[in-house]
Amino acid sequence: MAALRRRVPLAALVAGLCGLALPAPTAAARPATSATIAGTSATDTPADWPAVVAEAMNYAQRRTSVPPEAPRALPRAGPVPSSAQVSARPSEYSVALYGCRSALPVNHPGIGVGTCGTMADYYGYFQGNAYDDPGAALGTLRLPAPACPDRSSVPLAAGVIATLYSGPSPEGNCEAVWHVGHWAFALIGDLNGGTHGDATVPWRRVASELVSYLRGRSLPGAHGYVESDIAGDGLHTGVYWQRGRDVYVASTYHGALAAVALAIAMAPYPRS
């Protein structure tokens, strides 16, 4: 895997705690200071976050020195999250969310298995990673060149132009990429039709919906990228961005707009 790119279906990467798609951080632990969590209101409390998120972050923040961020809201994207698997160490933390029939404590052995172990139970994840310096963090967000040799320009909504990469049959279209400011957007997977449930979802419609949705909305961080895998069971999407020497991720197993909304909902989490 190059940098942060997913080149296999997200479903193949979801095993146990599935938020470990980033390269291993190399940054040493550092104490959190008021400067590292600037933006947190003095009146913020865990009660301002969804209960499952607050429970997960209570576990994570005691084990990591990454300035904690978490979603204040959980957009609708398949199951309603009720339970969390959490991994945390000084240089990273990751929270995977599941819609178990009954809420289970953090890292309960019943999360991700049995009646709460199918892809229909998996919501998505969010994650933070620390690197040695801002340059190293930014380097993880550099996208490799698409493998398909041919390219053409395709207009999207709001005057944005996408580059469609394709190859000879049977490969066909393999990737669509466009940029808005310092953000890159990439669609991979089935760009030759694509299905989302029972409805056909051409890649251009997915791209146009993303462009339109982000008009008037701001993604977190100054640099980042959005990648969505058009698969037979949905749009598996991750949003990756930089804040200083830290990189954050928000991902949903279903829905491109939901993943973007989850990223926009991320905010500094109050340390206890």
LINTA-V60800 format. One record per backbone hydrogen bond with DSSP energy under -0.5 kcal/mol. NH is the residue of the N-H (numbers start at 1). CO is the residue of the C=O. E is the energy in kcal/mol with one decimal. If there is no record, write none. Layout:
nh:NH co:CO e:E
nh:NH co:CO e:E
//
This chain:
nh:4 co:140 e:-0.9
nh:5 co:2 e:-2.2
nh:7 co:5 e:-0.6
nh:12 co:9 e:-1.3
nh:13 co:9 e:-0.5
nh:13 co:10 e:-1.6
nh:14 co:10 e:-0.9
nh:14 co:11 e:-0.5
nh:15 co:13 e:-1.1
nh:18 co:16 e:-0.8
nh:27 co:130 e:-1.0
nh:37 co:33 e:-1.1
nh:38 co:35 e:-1.3
nh:40 co:37 e:-1.6
nh:41 co:39 e:-0.5
nh:44 co:41 e:-1.5
nh:48 co:45 e:-2.5
nh:49 co:46 e:-1.8
nh:54 co:50 e:-2.6
nh:55 co:51 e:-2.3
nh:56 co:52 e:-1.8
nh:57 co:53 e:-2.8
nh:58 co:54 e:-2.0
nh:59 co:55 e:-1.3
nh:60 co:56 e:-2.4
nh:61 co:57 e:-2.8
nh:63 co:60 e:-2.3
nh:64 co:60 e:-0.7
nh:65 co:90 e:-1.9
nh:70 co:267 e:-2.2
nh:72 co:265 e:-2.3
nh:75 co:73 e:-0.6
nh:81 co:79 e:-0.7
nh:82 co:98 e:-3.2
nh:83 co:98 e:-2.2
nh:85 co:96 e:-2.4
nh:87 co:94 e:-2.5
nh:89 co:92 e:-2.9
nh:92 co:89 e:-1.6
nh:93 co:128 e:-2.2
nh:94 co:87 e:-2.7
nh:95 co:126 e:-2.9
nh:96 co:85 e:-2.8
nh:97 co:124 e:-3.1
nh:98 co:83 e:-2.7
nh:99 co:121 e:-3.2
nh:100 co:98 e:-0.9
nh:107 co:84 e:-2.3
nh:108 co:105 e:-1.9
nh:111 co:108 e:-2.1
nh:112 co:116 e:-1.8
nh:113 co:110 e:-0.8
nh:116 co:113 e:-2.5
nh:117 co:114 e:-1.4
nh:121 co:118 e:-1.6
nh:122 co:118 e:-0.6
nh:122 co:119 e:-0.7
nh:123 co:97 e:-2.6
nh:124 co:97 e:-1.1
nh:125 co:251 e:-1.9
nh:126 co:95 e:-1.9
nh:127 co:249 e:-2.2
nh:128 co:93 e:-2.3
nh:129 co:247 e:-2.5
nh:130 co:91 e:-2.7
nh:131 co:245 e:-2.3
nh:137 co:133 e:-1.9
nh:138 co:134 e:-2.8
nh:139 co:135 e:-1.9
nh:140 co:136 e:-0.9
nh:140 co:137 e:-0.8
nh:141 co:138 e:-1.7
nh:142 co:139 e:-1.2
nh:143 co:141 e:-0.5
nh:150 co:166 e:-2.2
nh:152 co:164 e:-1.7
nh:154 co:162 e:-2.9
nh:156 co:160 e:-3.5
nh:159 co:156 e:-0.9
nh:160 co:157 e:-1.6
nh:162 co:154 e:-3.2
nh:162 co:160 e:-0.5
nh:163 co:177 e:-3.3
nh:164 co:152 e:-3.2
nh:164 co:162 e:-0.6
nh:165 co:163 e:-0.6
nh:165 co:175 e:-3.6
nh:166 co:150 e:-2.6
nh:167 co:172 e:-1.8
nh:171 co:168 e:-1.6
nh:172 co:168 e:-0.8
nh:174 co:165 e:-2.7
nh:175 co:165 e:-1.5
nh:176 co:187 e:-1.9
nh:177 co:163 e:-2.3
nh:178 co:185 e:-2.0
nh:180 co:183 e:-2.4
nh:183 co:180 e:-1.7
nh:184 co:224 e:-1.9
nh:185 co:178 e:-2.6
nh:186 co:226 e:-2.7
nh:187 co:176 e:-2.5
nh:188 co:228 e:-2.5
nh:190 co:230 e:-2.7
nh:191 co:173 e:-0.6
nh:191 co:189 e:-1.4
nh:196 co:199 e:-2.3
nh:197 co:232 e:-0.8
nh:198 co:196 e:-0.5
nh:199 co:196 e:-1.5
nh:201 co:194 e:-2.0
nh:205 co:202 e:-0.8
nh:206 co:202 e:-1.6
nh:207 co:203 e:-2.5
nh:208 co:204 e:-2.6
nh:209 co:205 e:-2.4
nh:210 co:206 e:-1.9
nh:211 co:207 e:-2.4
nh:212 co:208 e:-2.7
nh:213 co:209 e:-2.6
nh:214 co:210 e:-1.8
nh:215 co:212 e:-1.2
nh:216 co:214 e:-0.5
nh:217 co:214 e:-1.7
nh:222 co:242 e:-0.7
nh:224 co:182 e:-1.5
nh:225 co:240 e:-2.3
nh:226 co:184 e:-2.4
nh:227 co:238 e:-2.5
nh:228 co:186 e:-2.3
nh:229 co:236 e:-3.0
nh:230 co:188 e:-2.6
nh:230 co:228 e:-0.7
nh:231 co:229 e:-0.9
nh:231 co:234 e:-2.5
nh:234 co:195 e:-0.6
nh:234 co:231 e:-1.3
nh:236 co:229 e:-2.2
nh:236 co:234 e:-0.7
nh:237 co:235 e:-0.7
nh:237 co:252 e:-2.0
nh:238 co:227 e:-2.5
nh:239 co:250 e:-2.6
nh:240 co:225 e:-2.8
nh:241 co:248 e:-2.3
nh:242 co:223 e:-2.1
nh:243 co:246 e:-3.0
nh:246 co:243 e:-2.1
nh:247 co:129 e:-2.6
nh:248 co:241 e:-2.7
nh:249 co:127 e:-2.3
nh:250 co:239 e:-2.1
nh:251 co:125 e:-2.8
nh:252 co:237 e:-1.7
nh:253 co:123 e:-2.4
nh:254 co:123 e:-0.5
nh:255 co:235 e:-0.8
nh:259 co:255 e:-1.1
nh:260 co:256 e:-2.0
nh:261 co:257 e:-2.6
nh:262 co:258 e:-2.3
nh:263 co:259 e:-2.2
nh:264 co:260 e:-2.4
nh:265 co:261 e:-1.6
nh:266 co:263 e:-1.3
nh:267 co:70 e:-2.1
nh:269 co:68 e:-3.2
//
